[in-house]
Amino acid sequence: MEFGCPLCNGLMAFSQPCSFCGCGMEDSGMLEDYYGPYSHYGNIELYNPDDALENTGINVCVHLFVCPECGFDKRVSFPEVRL
């Protein structure tokens, strides 16, 4: 069985308003891709899942969401699902 991110694989849609201005935030992709091709050699703490999934043992894909209005960004973790 293969597992993967439901957002990366188009299995779900996700939207969230910005905490500061209320504008809809946009998915900027996987956090690893945002930092570049050699980012996995860098600081691993950048890619930690959010607090809600941190100690569950579930594999997650961390996406960076950015507000186009005010520039606020937020990491959102998506548990991997069976594909």
C-alpha positions, -999 to 999 in steps of 0.1 A, spaced: 0 0 0 12 35 -8 5 65 13 5 101 4 -8 136 11 -45 141 2 -39 177 -7 -8 171 -30 -28 143 -47 -59 164 -53 -81 142 -30 -93 171 -9 -97 209 -10 -87 231 19 -94 267 27 -88 288 57 -93 325 64 -63 345 75 -61 350 113 -52 387 109 -72 401 80 -98 374 72 -88 371 35 -86 335 21 -52 320 24 -35 303 -5 -16 270 -6 20 276 -15 28 239 -16 48 215 6 71 233 30 102 213 18 96 226 -18 93 262 -6 128 261 10 144 246 -21 159 213 -34 185 210 -7 163 220 22 161 184 37 198 189 46 189 220 67 172 225 100 147 197 105 126 217 130 113 238 101 93 208 89 78 196 121 41 191 121 18 214 139 12 208 176 -20 189 171 -2 160 153 32 163 168 32 132 190 6 110 173 31 90 151 11 97 120 31 107 88 21 141 77 28 165 48 33 201 60 21 228 36 27 265 38 -4 287 35 1 324 27 -23 353 28 -22 373 -4 -34 405 13 -12 408 44 15 382 38 8 362 70 19 326 66 10 294 85 21 258 84 -7 233 81 -1 195 85 -22 170 66 -21 133 77 -11 110 49 -38 86 36 -38 53 17 -38 60 -20 
